[in-house]
Amino acid sequence: MSRNRTKTLRQFNDQDLKDKLSDLKVDLAKLRSESIKGTLKKEAGVIRWKRRDIARILTLMNERTGAKR
């Protein structure tokens, strides 16, 4: 799976972003469980990028809703 760029994520509609977010969360959970077991080898750095992609999607979703503090 390739990294998600903000430019391409902005082209998605809300439902696509939610689907992408749920997929990333599932992938991250699998990677974390493999990391705990000690079976994670080559993809050790992928956890960081998955977390950042999740944060990027959440930021876009918050921007679209106009959530202000």
PyMOL Python script that loads the backbone (N, CA, C, O; Angstrom):
from pymol import cmd

cmd.read_pdbstr("""\
ATOM      1  N   MET A   1       0.844  -1.178   0.000  1.00  0.00           N
ATOM      2  CA  MET A   1       0.000   0.000   0.000  1.00  0.00           C
ATOM      3  C   MET A   1       0.885   1.235   0.000  1.00  0.00           C
ATOM      4  O   MET A   1       1.832   1.336   0.781  1.00  0.00           O
ATOM      5  N   SER A   2       0.570   2.164  -0.878  1.00  0.00           N
ATOM      6  CA  SER A   2       1.396   3.352  -0.983  1.00  0.00           C
ATOM      7  C   SER A   2       0.962   4.383   0.053  1.00  0.00           C
ATOM      8  O   SER A   2      -0.129   4.318   0.618  1.00  0.00           O
ATOM      9  N   ARG A   3       1.844   5.315   0.272  1.00  0.00           N
ATOM     10  CA  ARG A   3       1.545   6.367   1.227  1.00  0.00           C
ATOM     11  C   ARG A   3       0.482   7.291   0.675  1.00  0.00           C
ATOM     12  O   ARG A   3       0.375   7.477  -0.537  1.00  0.00           O
ATOM     13  N   ASN A   4      -0.290   7.859   1.555  1.00  0.00           N
ATOM     14  CA  ASN A   4      -1.362   8.765   1.157  1.00  0.00           C
ATOM     15  C   ASN A   4      -0.870  10.202   1.192  1.00  0.00           C
ATOM     16  O   ASN A   4      -0.355  10.671   2.208  1.00  0.00           O
ATOM     17  N   ARG A   5      -1.030  10.876   0.102  1.00  0.00           N
ATOM     18  CA  ARG A   5      -0.661  12.282   0.021  1.00  0.00           C
ATOM     19  C   ARG A   5      -1.889  13.143   0.285  1.00  0.00           C
ATOM     20  O   ARG A   5      -3.009  12.758  -0.050  1.00  0.00           O
ATOM     21  N   THR A   6      -1.679  14.291   0.877  1.00  0.00           N
ATOM     22  CA  THR A   6      -2.783  15.174   1.210  1.00  0.00           C
ATOM     23  C   THR A   6      -3.523  15.615  -0.048  1.00  0.00           C
ATOM     24  O   THR A   6      -4.747  15.742  -0.048  1.00  0.00           O
ATOM     25  N   LYS A   7      -2.776  15.844  -1.108  1.00  0.00           N
ATOM     26  CA  LYS A   7      -3.388  16.298  -2.354  1.00  0.00           C
ATOM     27  C   LYS A   7      -4.387  15.268  -2.884  1.00  0.00           C
ATOM     28  O   LYS A   7      -5.469  15.634  -3.342  1.00  0.00           O
ATOM     29  N   THR A   8      -4.034  13.998  -2.824  1.00  0.00           N
ATOM     30  CA  THR A   8      -4.940  12.961  -3.315  1.00  0.00           C
ATOM     31  C   THR A   8      -6.082  12.716  -2.336  1.00  0.00           C
ATOM     32  O   THR A   8      -7.199  12.408  -2.751  1.00  0.00           O
ATOM     33  N   LEU A   9      -5.810  12.849  -1.044  1.00  0.00           N
ATOM     34  CA  LEU A   9      -6.861  12.643  -0.051  1.00  0.00           C
ATOM     35  C   LEU A   9      -7.941  13.713  -0.136  1.00  0.00           C
ATOM     36  O   LEU A   9      -9.106  13.437   0.146  1.00  0.00           O
ATOM     37  N   ARG A  10      -7.574  14.915  -0.518  1.00  0.00           N
ATOM     38  CA  ARG A  10      -8.555  15.992  -0.637  1.00  0.00           C
ATOM     39  C   ARG A  10      -9.555  15.725  -1.760  1.00  0.00           C
ATOM     40  O   ARG A  10     -10.645  16.296  -1.760  1.00  0.00           O
ATOM     41  N   GLN A  11      -9.204  14.873  -2.706  1.00  0.00           N
ATOM     42  CA  GLN A  11     -10.099  14.562  -3.817  1.00  0.00           C
ATOM     43  C   GLN A  11     -11.149  13.529  -3.433  1.00  0.00           C
ATOM     44  O   GLN A  11     -12.134  13.367  -4.153  1.00  0.00           O
ATOM     45  N   PHE A  12     -10.966  12.827  -2.322  1.00  0.00           N
ATOM     46  CA  PHE A  12     -11.918  11.814  -1.886  1.00  0.00           C
ATOM     47  C   PHE A  12     -13.138  12.469  -1.262  1.00  0.00           C
ATOM     48  O   PHE A  12     -13.050  13.565  -0.708  1.00  0.00           O
ATOM     49  N   ASN A  13     -14.277  11.792  -1.353  1.00  0.00           N
ATOM     50  CA  ASN A  13     -15.455  12.287  -0.650  1.00  0.00           C
ATOM     51  C   ASN A  13     -15.424  11.757   0.789  1.00  0.00           C
ATOM     52  O   ASN A  13     -14.526  11.003   1.163  1.00  0.00           O
ATOM     53  N   ASP A  14     -16.405  12.155   1.577  1.00  0.00           N
ATOM     54  CA  ASP A  14     -16.393  11.813   3.006  1.00  0.00           C
ATOM     55  C   ASP A  14     -16.460  10.308   3.250  1.00  0.00           C
ATOM     56  O   ASP A  14     -15.768   9.788   4.125  1.00  0.00           O
ATOM     57  N   GLN A  15     -17.283   9.617   2.485  1.00  0.00           N
ATOM     58  CA  GLN A  15     -17.416   8.169   2.683  1.00  0.00           C
ATOM     59  C   GLN A  15     -16.119   7.447   2.328  1.00  0.00           C
ATOM     60  O   GLN A  15     -15.730   6.500   3.013  1.00  0.00           O
ATOM     61  N   ASP A  16     -15.454   7.881   1.273  1.00  0.00           N
ATOM     62  CA  ASP A  16     -14.178   7.261   0.905  1.00  0.00           C
ATOM     63  C   ASP A  16     -13.126   7.477   1.990  1.00  0.00           C
ATOM     64  O   ASP A  16     -12.330   6.586   2.284  1.00  0.00           O
ATOM     65  N   LEU A  17     -13.133   8.667   2.577  1.00  0.00           N
ATOM     66  CA  LEU A  17     -12.184   8.938   3.662  1.00  0.00           C
ATOM     67  C   LEU A  17     -12.467   8.049   4.873  1.00  0.00           C
ATOM     68  O   LEU A  17     -11.540   7.554   5.513  1.00  0.00           O
ATOM     69  N   LYS A  18     -13.737   7.852   5.180  1.00  0.00           N
ATOM     70  CA  LYS A  18     -14.083   6.991   6.312  1.00  0.00           C
ATOM     71  C   LYS A  18     -13.666   5.555   6.055  1.00  0.00           C
ATOM     72  O   LYS A  18     -13.172   4.874   6.954  1.00  0.00           O
ATOM     73  N   ASP A  19     -13.865   5.094   4.818  1.00  0.00           N
ATOM     74  CA  ASP A  19     -13.448   3.740   4.462  1.00  0.00           C
ATOM     75  C   ASP A  19     -11.938   3.589   4.547  1.00  0.00           C
ATOM     76  O   ASP A  19     -11.435   2.594   5.071  1.00  0.00           O
ATOM     77  N   LYS A  20     -11.221   4.572   4.035  1.00  0.00           N
ATOM     78  CA  LYS A  20      -9.758   4.550   4.071  1.00  0.00           C
ATOM     79  C   LYS A  20      -9.260   4.572   5.512  1.00  0.00           C
ATOM     80  O   LYS A  20      -8.295   3.891   5.856  1.00  0.00           O
ATOM     81  N   LEU A  21      -9.928   5.362   6.349  1.00  0.00           N
ATOM     82  CA  LEU A  21      -9.555   5.461   7.758  1.00  0.00           C
ATOM     83  C   LEU A  21      -9.741   4.123   8.468  1.00  0.00           C
ATOM     84  O   LEU A  21      -8.878   3.702   9.238  1.00  0.00           O
ATOM     85  N   SER A  22     -10.852   3.465   8.214  1.00  0.00           N
ATOM     86  CA  SER A  22     -11.086   2.174   8.868  1.00  0.00           C
ATOM     87  C   SER A  22     -10.080   1.128   8.387  1.00  0.00           C
ATOM     88  O   SER A  22      -9.626   0.303   9.180  1.00  0.00           O
ATOM     89  N   ASP A  23      -9.728   1.150   7.103  1.00  0.00           N
ATOM     90  CA  ASP A  23      -8.721   0.223   6.585  1.00  0.00           C
ATOM     91  C   ASP A  23      -7.368   0.456   7.243  1.00  0.00           C
ATOM     92  O   ASP A  23      -6.675  -0.491   7.617  1.00  0.00           O
ATOM     93  N   LEU A  24      -7.000   1.725   7.379  1.00  0.00           N
ATOM     94  CA  LEU A  24      -5.713   2.046   7.996  1.00  0.00           C
ATOM     95  C   LEU A  24      -5.681   1.630   9.466  1.00  0.00           C
ATOM     96  O   LEU A  24      -4.656   1.157   9.957  1.00  0.00           O
ATOM     97  N   LYS A  25      -6.794   1.804  10.160  1.00  0.00           N
ATOM     98  CA  LYS A  25      -6.841   1.417  11.572  1.00  0.00           C
ATOM     99  C   LYS A  25      -6.713  -0.095  11.738  1.00  0.00           C
ATOM    100  O   LYS A  25      -6.068  -0.574  12.671  1.00  0.00           O
ATOM    101  N   VAL A  26      -7.333  -0.840  10.826  1.00  0.00           N
ATOM    102  CA  VAL A  26      -7.209  -2.305  10.871  1.00  0.00           C
ATOM    103  C   VAL A  26      -5.766  -2.721  10.593  1.00  0.00           C
ATOM    104  O   VAL A  26      -5.218  -3.581  11.281  1.00  0.00           O
ATOM    105  N   ASP A  27      -5.159  -2.107   9.584  1.00  0.00           N
ATOM    106  CA  ASP A  27      -3.769  -2.417   9.253  1.00  0.00           C
ATOM    107  C   ASP A  27      -2.842  -2.088  10.421  1.00  0.00           C
ATOM    108  O   ASP A  27      -1.928  -2.851  10.735  1.00  0.00           O
ATOM    109  N   LEU A  28      -3.087  -0.948  11.058  1.00  0.00           N
ATOM    110  CA  LEU A  28      -2.250  -0.544  12.185  1.00  0.00           C
ATOM    111  C   LEU A  28      -2.391  -1.523  13.352  1.00  0.00           C
ATOM    112  O   LEU A  28      -1.403  -1.847  14.012  1.00  0.00           O
ATOM    113  N   ALA A  29      -3.605  -1.990  13.607  1.00  0.00           N
ATOM    114  CA  ALA A  29      -3.816  -2.954  14.688  1.00  0.00           C
ATOM    115  C   ALA A  29      -3.070  -4.258  14.407  1.00  0.00           C
ATOM    116  O   ALA A  29      -2.476  -4.847  15.309  1.00  0.00           O
ATOM    117  N   LYS A  30      -3.106  -4.706  13.144  1.00  0.00           N
ATOM    118  CA  LYS A  30      -2.376  -5.922  12.782  1.00  0.00           C
ATOM    119  C   LYS A  30      -0.875  -5.741  12.958  1.00  0.00           C
ATOM    120  O   LYS A  30      -0.194  -6.620  13.487  1.00  0.00           O
ATOM    121  N   LEU A  31      -0.362  -4.598  12.513  1.00  0.00           N
ATOM    122  CA  LEU A  31       1.067  -4.345  12.642  1.00  0.00           C
ATOM    123  C   LEU A  31       1.495  -4.267  14.099  1.00  0.00           C
ATOM    124  O   LEU A  31       2.562  -4.758  14.469  1.00  0.00           O
ATOM    125  N   ARG A  32       0.653  -3.647  14.927  1.00  0.00           N
ATOM    126  CA  ARG A  32       0.994  -3.542  16.356  1.00  0.00           C
ATOM    127  C   ARG A  32       0.987  -4.910  17.029  1.00  0.00           C
ATOM    128  O   ARG A  32       1.836  -5.192  17.875  1.00  0.00           O
ATOM    129  N   SER A  33       0.032  -5.759  16.656  1.00  0.00           N
ATOM    130  CA  SER A  33      -0.001  -7.091  17.255  1.00  0.00           C
ATOM    131  C   SER A  33       1.204  -7.914  16.815  1.00  0.00           C
ATOM    132  O   SER A  33       1.770  -8.665  17.610  1.00  0.00           O
ATOM    133  N   GLU A  34       1.597  -7.775  15.551  1.00  0.00           N
ATOM    134  CA  GLU A  34       2.801  -8.470  15.086  1.00  0.00           C
ATOM    135  C   GLU A  34       4.044  -7.944  15.784  1.00  0.00           C
ATOM    136  O   GLU A  34       4.967  -8.705  16.076  1.00  0.00           O
ATOM    137  N   SER A  35       4.068  -6.659  16.049  1.00  0.00           N
ATOM    138  CA  SER A  35       5.205  -6.061  16.733  1.00  0.00           C
ATOM    139  C   SER A  35       5.337  -6.598  18.158  1.00  0.00           C
ATOM    140  O   SER A  35       6.438  -6.874  18.635  1.00  0.00           O
ATOM    141  N   ILE A  36       4.195  -6.740  18.821  1.00  0.00           N
ATOM    142  CA  ILE A  36       4.209  -7.255  20.191  1.00  0.00           C
ATOM    143  C   ILE A  36       4.659  -8.709  20.215  1.00  0.00           C
ATOM    144  O   ILE A  36       5.403  -9.121  21.105  1.00  0.00           O
ATOM    145  N   LYS A  37       4.205  -9.485  19.231  1.00  0.00           N
ATOM    146  CA  LYS A  37       4.596 -10.894  19.153  1.00  0.00           C
ATOM    147  C   LYS A  37       6.062 -11.064  18.797  1.00  0.00           C
ATOM    148  O   LYS A  37       6.680 -12.073  19.137  1.00  0.00           O
ATOM    149  N   GLY A  38       6.618 -10.068  18.110  1.00  0.00           N
ATOM    150  CA  GLY A  38       8.007 -10.161  17.690  1.00  0.00           C
ATOM    151  C   GLY A  38       8.158 -10.722  16.291  1.00  0.00           C
ATOM    152  O   GLY A  38       9.268 -11.065  15.884  1.00  0.00           O
ATOM    153  N   THR A  39       7.066 -10.824  15.544  1.00  0.00           N
ATOM    154  CA  THR A  39       7.143 -11.368  14.191  1.00  0.00           C
ATOM    155  C   THR A  39       7.236 -10.290  13.126  1.00  0.00           C
ATOM    156  O   THR A  39       7.300 -10.606  11.938  1.00  0.00           O
ATOM    157  N   LEU A  40       7.244  -9.040  13.519  1.00  0.00           N
ATOM    158  CA  LEU A  40       7.336  -7.928  12.573  1.00  0.00           C
ATOM    159  C   LEU A  40       8.793  -7.738  12.187  1.00  0.00           C
ATOM    160  O   LEU A  40       9.627  -7.472  13.052  1.00  0.00           O
ATOM    161  N   LYS A  41       9.112  -7.868  10.922  1.00  0.00           N
ATOM    162  CA  LYS A  41      10.499  -7.767  10.506  1.00  0.00           C
ATOM    163  C   LYS A  41      10.747  -6.554   9.628  1.00  0.00           C
ATOM    164  O   LYS A  41      11.257  -5.539  10.103  1.00  0.00           O
ATOM    165  N   LYS A  42      10.397  -6.643   8.372  1.00  0.00           N
ATOM    166  CA  LYS A  42      10.726  -5.583   7.433  1.00  0.00           C
ATOM    167  C   LYS A  42       9.841  -4.359   7.594  1.00  0.00           C
ATOM    168  O   LYS A  42      10.273  -3.247   7.290  1.00  0.00           O
ATOM    169  N   GLU A  43       8.615  -4.535   8.063  1.00  0.00           N
ATOM    170  CA  GLU A  43       7.669  -3.433   8.119  1.00  0.00           C
ATOM    171  C   GLU A  43       7.700  -2.668   9.442  1.00  0.00           C
ATOM    172  O   GLU A  43       6.698  -2.065   9.825  1.00  0.00           O
ATOM    173  N   ALA A  44       8.806  -2.682  10.128  1.00  0.00           N
ATOM    174  CA  ALA A  44       8.870  -2.027  11.430  1.00  0.00           C
ATOM    175  C   ALA A  44       8.636  -0.525  11.318  1.00  0.00           C
ATOM    176  O   ALA A  44       8.048   0.065  12.225  1.00  0.00           O
ATOM    177  N   GLY A  45       9.074   0.106  10.243  1.00  0.00           N
ATOM    178  CA  GLY A  45       8.888   1.545  10.076  1.00  0.00           C
ATOM    179  C   GLY A  45       7.533   1.925   9.537  1.00  0.00           C
ATOM    180  O   GLY A  45       7.196   3.109   9.493  1.00  0.00           O
ATOM    181  N   VAL A  46       6.749   0.950   9.127  1.00  0.00           N
ATOM    182  CA  VAL A  46       5.445   1.227   8.528  1.00  0.00           C
ATOM    183  C   VAL A  46       4.458   1.734   9.576  1.00  0.00           C
ATOM    184  O   VAL A  46       3.537   2.481   9.247  1.00  0.00           O
ATOM    185  N   ILE A  47       4.639   1.344  10.808  1.00  0.00           N
ATOM    186  CA  ILE A  47       3.719   1.765  11.875  1.00  0.00           C
ATOM    187  C   ILE A  47       3.670   3.287  11.960  1.00  0.00           C
ATOM    188  O   ILE A  47       2.593   3.867  12.097  1.00  0.00           O
ATOM    189  N   ARG A  48       4.810   3.924  11.880  1.00  0.00           N
ATOM    190  CA  ARG A  48       4.875   5.382  11.954  1.00  0.00           C
ATOM    191  C   ARG A  48       4.077   6.016  10.823  1.00  0.00           C
ATOM    192  O   ARG A  48       3.330   6.967  11.049  1.00  0.00           O
ATOM    193  N   TRP A  49       4.230   5.494   9.605  1.00  0.00           N
ATOM    194  CA  TRP A  49       3.547   6.078   8.453  1.00  0.00           C
ATOM    195  C   TRP A  49       2.048   5.825   8.497  1.00  0.00           C
ATOM    196  O   TRP A  49       1.265   6.664   8.051  1.00  0.00           O
ATOM    197  N   LYS A  50       1.645   4.691   9.025  1.00  0.00           N
ATOM    198  CA  LYS A  50       0.205   4.417   9.166  1.00  0.00           C
ATOM    199  C   LYS A  50      -0.422   5.411  10.142  1.00  0.00           C
ATOM    200  O   LYS A  50      -1.503   5.945   9.897  1.00  0.00           O
ATOM    201  N   ARG A  51       0.273   5.649  11.247  1.00  0.00           N
ATOM    202  CA  ARG A  51      -0.226   6.603  12.238  1.00  0.00           C
ATOM    203  C   ARG A  51      -0.339   7.996  11.640  1.00  0.00           C
ATOM    204  O   ARG A  51      -1.311   8.705  11.899  1.00  0.00           O
ATOM    205  N   ARG A  52       0.631   8.388  10.856  1.00  0.00           N
ATOM    206  CA  ARG A  52       0.606   9.713  10.243  1.00  0.00           C
ATOM    207  C   ARG A  52      -0.489   9.823   9.193  1.00  0.00           C
ATOM    208  O   ARG A  52      -1.126  10.868   9.065  1.00  0.00           O
ATOM    209  N   ASP A  53      -0.709   8.753   8.443  1.00  0.00           N
ATOM    210  CA  ASP A  53      -1.791   8.765   7.454  1.00  0.00           C
ATOM    211  C   ASP A  53      -3.152   8.866   8.136  1.00  0.00           C
ATOM    212  O   ASP A  53      -4.047   9.557   7.649  1.00  0.00           O
ATOM    213  N   ILE A  54      -3.304   8.177   9.263  1.00  0.00           N
ATOM    214  CA  ILE A  54      -4.554   8.269  10.030  1.00  0.00           C
ATOM    215  C   ILE A  54      -4.757   9.698  10.518  1.00  0.00           C
ATOM    216  O   ILE A  54      -5.861  10.235  10.427  1.00  0.00           O
ATOM    217  N   ALA A  55      -3.713  10.308  11.028  1.00  0.00           N
ATOM    218  CA  ALA A  55      -3.814  11.689  11.511  1.00  0.00           C
ATOM    219  C   ALA A  55      -4.135  12.640  10.361  1.00  0.00           C
ATOM    220  O   ALA A  55      -4.905  13.585  10.533  1.00  0.00           O
ATOM    221  N   ARG A  56      -3.553  12.397   9.201  1.00  0.00           N
ATOM    222  CA  ARG A  56      -3.800  13.233   8.031  1.00  0.00           C
ATOM    223  C   ARG A  56      -5.283  13.157   7.623  1.00  0.00           C
ATOM    224  O   ARG A  56      -5.896  14.180   7.319  1.00  0.00           O
ATOM    225  N   ILE A  57      -5.843  11.967   7.619  1.00  0.00           N
ATOM    226  CA  ILE A  57      -7.250  11.797   7.246  1.00  0.00           C
ATOM    227  C   ILE A  57      -8.164  12.441   8.281  1.00  0.00           C
ATOM    228  O   ILE A  57      -9.138  13.103   7.922  1.00  0.00           O
ATOM    229  N   LEU A  58      -7.857  12.252   9.561  1.00  0.00           N
ATOM    230  CA  LEU A  58      -8.674  12.870  10.609  1.00  0.00           C
ATOM    231  C   LEU A  58      -8.639  14.394  10.520  1.00  0.00           C
ATOM    232  O   LEU A  58      -9.649  15.055  10.760  1.00  0.00           O
ATOM    233  N   THR A  59      -7.487  14.945  10.177  1.00  0.00           N
ATOM    234  CA  THR A  59      -7.370  16.392  10.022  1.00  0.00           C
ATOM    235  C   THR A  59      -8.250  16.880   8.882  1.00  0.00           C
ATOM    236  O   THR A  59      -8.949  17.884   9.019  1.00  0.00           O
ATOM    237  N   LEU A  60      -8.216  16.174   7.757  1.00  0.00           N
ATOM    238  CA  LEU A  60      -9.058  16.563   6.626  1.00  0.00           C
ATOM    239  C   LEU A  60     -10.536  16.473   6.975  1.00  0.00           C
ATOM    240  O   LEU A  60     -11.321  17.341   6.594  1.00  0.00           O
ATOM    241  N   MET A  61     -10.911  15.438   7.690  1.00  0.00           N
ATOM    242  CA  MET A  61     -12.313  15.288   8.071  1.00  0.00           C
ATOM    243  C   MET A  61     -12.744  16.416   9.005  1.00  0.00           C
ATOM    244  O   MET A  61     -13.862  16.921   8.897  1.00  0.00           O
ATOM    245  N   ASN A  62     -11.864  16.812   9.918  1.00  0.00           N
ATOM    246  CA  ASN A  62     -12.186  17.915  10.823  1.00  0.00           C
ATOM    247  C   ASN A  62     -12.263  19.242  10.083  1.00  0.00           C
ATOM    248  O   ASN A  62     -13.091  20.091  10.413  1.00  0.00           O
ATOM    249  N   GLU A  63     -11.405  19.424   9.083  1.00  0.00           N
ATOM    250  CA  GLU A  63     -11.465  20.645   8.291  1.00  0.00           C
ATOM    251  C   GLU A  63     -12.780  20.745   7.544  1.00  0.00           C
ATOM    252  O   GLU A  63     -13.354  21.829   7.437  1.00  0.00           O
ATOM    253  N   ARG A  64     -13.261  19.631   7.028  1.00  0.00           N
ATOM    254  CA  ARG A  64     -14.495  19.630   6.258  1.00  0.00           C
ATOM    255  C   ARG A  64     -15.718  19.915   7.114  1.00  0.00           C
ATOM    256  O   ARG A  64     -16.664  20.558   6.658  1.00  0.00           O
ATOM    257  N   THR A  65     -15.702  19.443   8.348  1.00  0.00           N
ATOM    258  CA  THR A  65     -16.859  19.691   9.208  1.00  0.00           C
ATOM    259  C   THR A  65     -16.843  21.106   9.776  1.00  0.00           C
ATOM    260  O   THR A  65     -17.853  21.580  10.296  1.00  0.00           O
ATOM    261  N   GLY A  66     -15.716  21.769   9.679  1.00  0.00           N
ATOM    262  CA  GLY A  66     -15.629  23.132  10.191  1.00  0.00           C
ATOM    263  C   GLY A  66     -15.559  23.170  11.691  1.00  0.00           C
ATOM    264  O   GLY A  66     -15.967  24.150  12.313  1.00  0.00           O
ATOM    265  N   ALA A  67     -15.039  22.099  12.288  1.00  0.00           N
ATOM    266  CA  ALA A  67     -14.954  22.033  13.741  1.00  0.00           C
ATOM    267  C   ALA A  67     -13.938  23.055  14.237  1.00  0.00           C
ATOM    268  O   ALA A  67     -12.777  23.061  13.829  1.00  0.00           O
ATOM    269  N   LYS A  68     -14.410  23.908  15.120  1.00  0.00           N
ATOM    270  CA  LYS A  68     -13.534  24.948  15.686  1.00  0.00           C
ATOM    271  C   LYS A  68     -13.612  24.870  17.194  1.00  0.00           C
ATOM    272  O   LYS A  68     -14.643  24.509  17.762  1.00  0.00           O
ATOM    273  N   ARG A  69     -12.544  25.202  17.811  1.00  0.00           N
ATOM    274  CA  ARG A  69     -12.498  25.158  19.279  1.00  0.00           C
ATOM    275  C   ARG A  69     -12.680  26.531  19.848  1.00  0.00           C
ATOM    276  O   ARG A  69     -12.671  26.700  21.067  1.00  0.00           O
TER     277      ARG A  69
END
""", "prot")
cmd.dss("prot")
cmd.show_as("cartoon", "prot")
cmd.util.cbc("prot")
cmd.orient("prot")
